[in-house]
């Protein structure tokens, strides 16, 4: 496996057409053709990017997972990069999963994480099967923690530890406008908690019913500093270079993680 201390990441903050796989795939491809992403090592997409957030397997959505994964593999192969985003997946038991997929074809990596924390106020547990494990990806010398949207509110679960050490946390989301300030604060808080890079990619535009998605995608540094953000609800590709040596140096001179309370998740 190749290792890289400096990596170029791209967050694609995009609109999604509800329940239209064809249009969402085509739209993503047009954004990538329009923007310069050559030289990118990692692409981060919004949550359920092929369908928008849905709680039912509507007509025409049964292949949302397979077609989305095929597109992600093609992007990974074409640009020699990793891609992470979540997809609607139908399980063998007839229930749904919110499946985060991290794929890097050239490295032979394909990891799947199912969203653990289902959004109670939205009744997600009626429709979705919760995931049962945390997921850590070892990629090009970086350890990456995968998360989806509501997971961000549970700091103990995503806490850095000897069993779960990571350099970067990825959060793919459909986070609506009424809670946008919480979104931005939580991303920075998780960066501070774990002295890690935290990347949050949100969608923009009109969702089902009255839901509006503000974007506000963020890349936070290990001090909780904003390395980059999209401060409006426009479609944009946000690029930044992350340096692992800077992360390691900060952890060495300010080693707060070694003073953390010892406990285990059961």
Secondary structure, DSSP 8 states (H G I E B T S, - for coil): ----SEEEEEEEE-B--TT-HHHHHHHHHHHHHHS--TT-SEEE--TTTTT-S-SS--TT-TTHHHHHHHHHHHHHHHHT-EEEEEEEEE-TTS-EEEEEEEEEGGGTEEEEEE--S--GGGTGGGTB----S--EEEETTEEEEEEEGGGGG-TTTT---SSS--SEEEEEE--BGGGHHHHHHHHHHHHHHHTSEEEEEE-EEE-STT-EEE---EEE-TTS-EEEE--SSS-EEEEEEEEHHHHHHHHHHS-GGGGS------
